[in-house]
Amino acid sequence: MTKAEHNKILEDLWDQVNLNDFKVEIILMSHLVTKDHQLQLMEDLLMRVPYKSPDHGRLTALVEKAVADSKKGR
């Protein structure tokens, strides 16, 4: 099987399980991806943080700084 086939199986499995049960594994996997993928993941996750959350502003500032720093380093 190819990596693409594995990815499809994983996507189907993720759709069926409670991701909270895999929080540690997901966090560890996010540490292994490239910096660009980490930034994309941060932006995707930030879009899911409720705007009314007390942490929204702080997290927005951190993600914006991470993205800006990455663009400077290119």
Secondary structure as UniProt FT lines:
FT   HELIX           3..16
FT   HELIX           19..22
FT   HELIX           23..32
FT   HELIX           35..46
FT   TURN            47..48
FT   TURN            51..52
FT   TURN            54..55
FT   HELIX           56..73
//
